[in-house]
Amino acid sequence: MENNNELSDEQFWKGKIKQHWKAFMVLIIAGACMMIGAIIVFIWFMNISPIGNFGQYSIDFWTLNDVVLFMIFSFLWELLFLSR
């Protein structure tokens, strides 16, 4: 039998979100900005890289090799920026 003093997981997280709503909103806005930035970097990368044939390819021309290479380059660029 469950103790009445214990909250369910849903009630616990609802209470925490209500208590820290400002930080939660900052987290949501930061996540949205990161997604927009990732899309912009992806488009920029396709226009300047040999993987995107310097802007002549679109996504439907990509092979699995191109996708893996892009993920590796993205990871390395992220490490470069985060290590500074």
CORGILIN-V340960 format. One record per run of one state. SS is the DSSP state (h for helix, s for strand, l for the rest). FROM is the first residue (numbers start at 1). LEN is the number of residues. If there is no record, write none. Layout:
SS&FROM&LEN, SS&FROM&LEN
This chain:
l&1&8, h&9&11, l&20&1, h&21&28, l&49&4, h&53&3, l&56&3, h&59&3, l&62&2, h&64&19, l&83&2
